Amino acid sequence: MRISLISKLTIGTSLILLVFMVFFAYMNIETLKTMLLEAAISDADKLSETIIKSTHYEMLEDNRQRAYQMIQEVGTLEGINYIRMINKSGTITFSTDRDEIGRYLDKTEAGCNMCHTSGEPKVQASTMNRSRIFYDKTGKQVVGMAKAIYNEKSCYVSSCHFHPPKQRILGVLDIIVSLENMHTMIDQYRNKIIFLTITLLLSISLAITVFTHRLVNRPVKRLLTQTKKIASGDLDATVQIVTRDEWENFPMRSIR
């Protein structure tokens, strides 16, 4: 099937634009995903710090029931799957998921292995190293944030506590946060990007077709028509040039 020059030009230009626009859209979506994930991890870390500080006084007073109640209330917030406290020996002392209270966690399990990758546990770990992304029992993606509960001076000098000053870490607060909202935002953004990409591609292709037809296709057709007339012996045929570009100096313009 014969394809006109203007069709070839439009198809070729559209394909090149499509490749670059798809690449740009992919990089844009991946960048957004990374930013939202980092924001979710940062929010989980700040929430962990807030819980530790807000329950600090109750722990000093050995009012664990009140501290656990506060954590339970925070665990009812939207987007939080569960919150648990793990003591130094690896036993879950409290969890908003009551079924796992009292369960022992091995050092290789999620929530512990970030700081126990080597023989000696890490006293300090970065936010990203303390986070983990996995799928929960329902198959939904979540992010977990483990934050150490340090043995501060107010802890080991308290009359009701027996932690020695040399004990740096008393336990770990582990928060599991759902990433469903993040995926919903990414899906909505992806749909918008796809719609805009298709709209821009069609608009640009139409513009290229219209301008190519007016600026190239029409003058070429007129030139070919007059050339055929001259070739058939009609020496009075002229080519009317109305543009102010390279066509203005075209030699066929003055042929009769």
GINORVEN-V178999 format. One record per run of one state. SS is the DSSP state (helix for helix, strand for strand, loop for the rest). FROM is the first residue (numbers start at 1). TO is the last residue. If there is no record, write none. Layout:
SS/FROM/TO ; SS/FROM/TO
//
This chain:
loop/1/4 ; helix/5/54 ; loop/55/55 ; helix/56/60 ; loop/61/63 ; helix/64/74 ; loop/75/79 ; strand/80/87 ; loop/88/90 ; strand/91/95 ; loop/96/97 ; helix/98/100 ; loop/101/103 ; strand/104/104 ; loop/105/130 ; strand/131/135 ; loop/136/140 ; strand/141/150 ; loop/151/152 ; helix/153/156 ; loop/157/168 ; strand/169/178 ; loop/179/179 ; helix/180/231 ; loop/232/245 ; helix/246/249 ; loop/250/250 ; helix/251/254 ; loop/255/256
//
